[in-house]
Amino acid sequence: MSELDWQKSSFSGDDANCVEVRVGVGLVELRESDDGDVILPTNPAAFANLLTTIKSGQLNLHA
């Protein structure tokens, strides 16, 4: 995968502090934009589950 494959949410705007994602065959990788050397690999099913959990509001991080 190349550096061109990294994407960030359009909700991030120009803020450099965001999570970026890139998708390959059977692999999803996440990184924080301000620390691009640390990459978290996962699989598409686990990533889909994370997105579903976030969208449902089950991650109440401000409690």
Rosetta blueprint (number, residue, H / E / L):
1 M L
2 S L
3 E H
4 L H
5 D H
6 W L
7 Q E
8 K E
9 S L
10 S H
11 F H
12 S H
13 G L
14 D L
15 D L
16 A L
17 N L
18 C L
19 V E
20 E E
21 V E
22 R E
23 V E
24 G E
25 V L
26 G L
27 L E
28 V E
29 E E
30 L E
31 R E
32 E E
33 S L
34 D L
35 D E
36 G E
37 D E
38 V E
39 I E
40 L E
41 P E
42 T E
43 N L
44 P H
45 A H
46 A H
47 F H
48 A H
49 N H
50 L H
51 L H
52 T H
53 T H
54 I H
55 K H
56 S H
57 G L
58 Q L
59 L L
60 N L
61 L L
62 H L
63 A L
